Amino acid sequence: MKADGPCHSGTPTCSTCHERRSGWFCSLGSDALADLERISSAQSLDAKSHIFSQGTLPTHLHILCRGFVKLTVKRGSRHSAVVRVASPGAALGLFAALSDCEYELSAHTLTPVHLRSLSRDAFLSLMSKWPEIQRRALQSICQDYFFAHQQFCRAVLSANVDDRLNQLLVDMAGSLDSDSEEAGLRIPFLLTQSEIATMIGTTRESVSRSLRELRKRESREKTISGIVPMRESGTSEVMA
């Protein structure tokens, strides 16, 4: 079973990939990496493609090679929230694959992405063979805990919406490989204002107000740039 959505060829092989970084799940020794590539399949998906759904059984693990993926959780028929945006190097569906329980989140692409997908059984066999993949899995689970801790602190420990939004932007800068500039940070921000609101436990209107205030401070202090979603629906535009 592969991820849903339009698939394209041309995804680079692991051995020829020059984008792999320390700390990524696929940052492995040459032998383990070759084994991973051998038992996995490469996929390229368009933006807004479906990868897996909350509540379904975990058949595959997906390693994100390039692009960004939105992870959401849903309660009931109407209420959903963005948990975080996954960036390259993430192992999507890892907790479900290890625990053999249903996917706890849904995953949809925000941009065109490249993935390597392997079946749950193949992944477990790979883990039993390679201790370094066991370590990568443990590091990824710890990173997921860290992201959950960040989200809890934003939503619970600050009563001020402006503070929560500012902290979210700082957290996103640290996790989404933002570009550093003399004027500040440029973050690849791809969420709508409503989606941002679900991440900090507030309303779209409050987010819109806080973003206006952020623009005013930015013009005075020149500390953060390129982070402000400019419209409510669809892919957010970026303010240079």
Summary of the structure (lengths in Angstrom):
residues: 240
radius of gyration: 18.4
end to end distance: 40.5
largest distance: 55.8
contacts: 733
relative contact order: 0.13
helix: 40%
strand: 21%
